[in-house]
Amino acid sequence: MTKCIMYHGISQKAFSGQVSISEFRRQIQGLQKVGHFVGLDEFMGRSQEILSVPRFLLTFDDGYFNNASLVSPVLEELGVPAIFFISTAHCESGGYLWFSHLEALRRHYSGPDLKIGSENFSFSAKNKSESIKSIEYLLVKAANHTETLKSILKTLPKLESYVPVDELEENFRGMTAKQIHTLSESPLFEIGAHTVNHLFLSKAEASEIKSEISGSKEYLERVTGKSVRCLAYPSGDYSEQVLRFAERQFEYSFSVYRGLGVNPQHEIQRFGVYNKSMSSLLFKIFLGSTLRKFGKVIG
Ligand SMILES: [Zn+2]
């Protein structure tokens, strides 16, 4: 049995939909008791070694700073291989992914009101949650086109102006180029692409799909000096057209729930971990395929 597991950002203190670093450590140690963590080649069956125990491939999406600062030392200590899929727009100073802006507004912004285009969004205690929902709608709608998305993000306040510095690093920042390079040097870790701006690729134009995929691959190859051979579709969202672009540039591509049944090497399914419960994690691993039909999570 092989299972591919997906995490996102992991911090000291878990917010809703996350696990903390201590909970993460417990989950990995728990899984080591029932199976064996392997790297990409062994997972895909290239290794000659035949194991009777379940094999797990661990992946992290988005490329948060905390994956390098908190997660990688735990994985090194426990000898666990992993792939880090990185959206490159937040690797440069001051850049944040569009849903990090939303999360930052949710957790830390309390005014003044915001103006996007001709629309005004009130951040009074009474209106804040409604305003964030409306901004989320605008961002989700724009997240199939780089320029539209960027122009909305430009009108939002800079995170540095309202999020505490330690919070920025722990929960919102992307990995620096130096961190990516360091991770790529470890024999345990592999760097994978996750586009530049985390667009919904199935809804993007062909030119956008190409530039989002190639842009992140080229950036990561420049930073690591190594070939980037795998991709994770942002939010697990892809179409046959997207898959064809991926096939030309990568050996493997990872989705989340669904498979189109076009090319299994480019539709490797994963399940996400969003809470600390060990029993629900084991349940997902051993009975997971029936659960994958439900829901879709951004990230
Ligand atoms: Zn993602």
Boltz pocket constraint, residues with backbone or C-beta under 6 A from the ligand:
constraints:
  - pocket:
      binder: B
      contacts: [[A, 61], [A, 62], [A, 194], [A, 198], [A, 233], [A, 234], [A, 235], [A, 298], [A, 299]]
      max_distance: 6.0
